[in-house]
Amino acid sequence: MVDSKHMTTSLLTEHFRYTPITLLDDIINTVNELIYRAVNAVEEGLLSAPPAVLGFQQKARDENRIPEADSDGTELYPESKTEIEEGAHQLETLLEATVDRNFDKLEIWALRNVLTVPDELAPWVRLEHYQVRHAKHGRPSKTTNE
């Protein structure tokens, strides 16, 4: 006899035309893609901002350090790029871990409570393509469960 979990998964897969776990995986992959885009946008925004505005000028003062300047007289803070890149990587790692942890919970909950068919109902479910059709009218006929 087919176990109820396998029967439910088969029924839902046939109904949706993909496995229930595929839907959840697509949601998680989409959220992860949005994380990568957001972190890249933050990183690009910080890299395009003048380092002095981001606090590197104050940090140099606090360390009694005189920053080098380029030919235009603009102060250079070579540590700014490294610090921004490392910070963006840390942010990405933190967001990934949080999403993974919470979406694992969502996945378990959805498979148990949303993407399921109760055991007592599964034998009674009839998908539309299994219904007998009248050749003359194209409407489903009333069928009895055997």
Secondary structure, 3 states (H helix, E strand, C coil): CCCHHHHHHHHHHHHHCCCHHHHHHHHHHHHHHHHHHHHHHHHHHHHHCCCCCCCHHHHHHHCCCCCCECCCCCECCHHHHHHHHHHHHHHHHHHHHHHHHHHHHHHHHHHHHCCCCCCCCHHHCCCHHHCCECCCCCCECCCCCC
